[in-house]
Amino acid sequence: PPNELMISHITEAAGVNRKTFYLHYEGVDDLVDDVALATASEIQSSFLDDTSEEGLSANILQIYSYLESHQPLMNILLFSPRYLSVSRKLTDAILSLDYFNTFYTSNPMPVVIKGYFSSIFSIYHTWYDEKNTSDDPDKCMSLEELADRCSNMLMHGIEE
């Protein structure tokens, strides 16, 4: 659990000593920040350049697929109360990517876009929890449908 994670756990798992850890990081939170930036970079490497609604949906699906393939680490980093700032940092890093930057900065209500975009992590988390606790997980919507709905929310949810 995040509240029990100690530098000794990290150094032991990595096979390095504490001094080596402190050459690179001041503490666990610095390491977590580094992981958030690396995550955004990995996600970006799979993005399409298509800025249509279908392209946005495909890119949200890439984000969701990344989260899905990196469980339970992403659940800890994105949804643990100790690391709530990671979700914000990851959102900022993704919104600063060339793909989203134009869409985000050219919008008359960028704060709303940022809020909607932040919510895609919460939506994923809720979907993931429901899928894993449902009596009939086959009745849960697919990850693709979830991405389509989030894309629709981003593209049309702020129209006047």
Secondary structure as the mmCIF struct_conf table of DSSP 4:
data_model
#
loop_
_struct_conf.conf_type_id
_struct_conf.id
_struct_conf.beg_label_comp_id
_struct_conf.beg_label_asym_id
_struct_conf.beg_label_seq_id
_struct_conf.end_label_comp_id
_struct_conf.end_label_asym_id
_struct_conf.end_label_seq_id
HELX_RH_3T_P HELX_RH_3T_P1 PRO A 2 GLU A 4
HELX_RH_AL_P HELX_RH_AL_P1 ILE A 7 ALA A 14
TURN_TY1_P TURN_TY1_P1 GLY A 15 GLY A 15
HELX_RH_AL_P HELX_RH_AL_P2 ARG A 18 HIS A 24
BEND BEND1 GLU A 26 GLY A 27
HELX_RH_AL_P HELX_RH_AL_P3 VAL A 28 GLN A 44
TURN_TY1_P TURN_TY1_P2 SER A 45 SER A 46
BEND BEND2 ASP A 49 ASP A 49
BEND BEND3 SER A 52 SER A 52
HELX_RH_AL_P HELX_RH_AL_P4 GLU A 53 SER A 69
TURN_TY1_P TURN_TY1_P3 HIS A 70 PRO A 72
HELX_RH_AL_P HELX_RH_AL_P5 LEU A 73 PHE A 79
BEND BEND4 SER A 80 SER A 80
HELX_RH_3T_P HELX_RH_3T_P2 PRO A 81 TYR A 83
HELX_RH_AL_P HELX_RH_AL_P6 LEU A 84 LEU A 95
TURN_TY1_P TURN_TY1_P4 SER A 96 SER A 96
BEND BEND5 LEU A 97 LEU A 97
HELX_RH_AL_P HELX_RH_AL_P7 ASP A 98 SER A 106
BEND BEND6 ASN A 107 PRO A 108
HELX_RH_AL_P HELX_RH_AL_P8 PRO A 110 THR A 133
BEND BEND7 ASP A 135 ASP A 135
HELX_RH_3T_P HELX_RH_3T_P3 PRO A 137 LYS A 139
BEND BEND8 CYS A 140 CYS A 140
HELX_LH_PP_P HELX_LH_PP_P1 MET A 141 SER A 142
HELX_RH_AL_P HELX_RH_AL_P9 LEU A 143 HIS A 156
TURN_TY1_P TURN_TY1_P5 GLY A 157 ILE A 158
#
